[in-house]
């Protein structure tokens, strides 16, 4: 018999699946959209590109996943075997947080910090390493912001015998040195970006020797190296369709777990930088919403300092600073955007996933932006009630969930709130120290800066 979910003392705190319930397929939301997303374009001709244009960077299996319209993609057994090191991941009901807030809301969080790298990123790093190894690639190059993606790819390449080279955004490289140590433990080579190792990096340092770096700069460096070596491919930790596809194991598991306690969400909230964690959580629930099985409100939350959804323009832009990638239609702050060095390093990309950007334009979810001090306020409340120290990135979703729960306290409404705690903050304690010392500052990215950056974004079409 299912325990009534309103009973905090009797309802389960941790909802588990066994290994036999590990998802067998990834879900491709493109199959269920009312219209397909705009295609990537060649940066010179502005014509749609075919799979061959992506071949220098990605293995063909991932390119096929990038463009597929099939609803489901089978997860290879070798990938599931590595997933089983930590998946299925637990779903928790945050009963102690609920009690602290004195809210009738029921708050659930899917905890991805149980992975070897401490975040959701291995969900895509593992299949990316696998497919590259299957096609004879021996080396992967990538960028990383906060270090979570670099850590995940270093772990994944170690599982399949590949070499890994990582360019880490300078601000995070300095703030989080032990992330680089973790990458090196798994065999990766790590550089601070911008670096003197690439033309893109040298150009940035020539104009700004103290550049804090950005994901766009680091991408340029990694892409330059991957495109220049036959044994090397590029791996991206967010933004692209195949990355979002792999992350849907999060939502597929959460659907099963909530069903075990007879719950459906009224609100799904996730943090967004490039968008993969948010997409991985809500895509399977959106499938059920489109089928008429539930009606959740869906909310993306981003930093006020890097507000691509809430202040960026929806247009074609490069994915990197140097203009080496195809043009993608997305919400962008401009490809040469260099963010304020806020501590949510994984949420500092200039553009949002093209797929999510398209869905946002279709009105399939909402977006909000929150300052970092409010996020750390929420993080400390969460840590002191639930015990887990969150990474700075998911504190944006936690802050929004707490706000919604406080509204429920005022109205008496018993909403079910679902969020994804996409990683722990054990490597982010310098950020918490800065918060406790009162050294954090909020920064709202000015709209005039976006307008200025748009002057340097390619003009596509009329």
Secondary structure, DSSP 8 states (H G I E B T S, - for coil): ----TT-TTTS-SEE---GGGS-SEEE-GGGG-SS-----B-TTT--B--HHHHTTTS-HHHHHHHH---SEEE--HHHHHHHTTT-S--EEE-HHHHHHHT-S-EEEEEE-TTSTTSBTTHHHHHHHHHHHHHTT--EEEEEESSSHHHHHHHHHHHHHT-EEEEEEEHHHHHH-HHHHHHHHHTT-EEEEES-SSSHHHHHHHHH-TT----HHHHHHHHHHHHHT-TTEEE--SSSSHHHHHHHTHHHHHHHHHHHHTT---SEEEEE-SSSHHHHHHHHHHHHHHHTTS---EEEEEEEGGG-TTTTSEEEEEESSSSS-S-EEEEEES-TT------S-GGG--SB--HHHHHHHHTTSSEEEEE-HHHHHHHHHHHHHHH---B-TTTHHHHHHHHHHHHHHHHH----EEEEEE-BB-TT-HHHHHHHHTT--------HHHHHHHHTTS-----
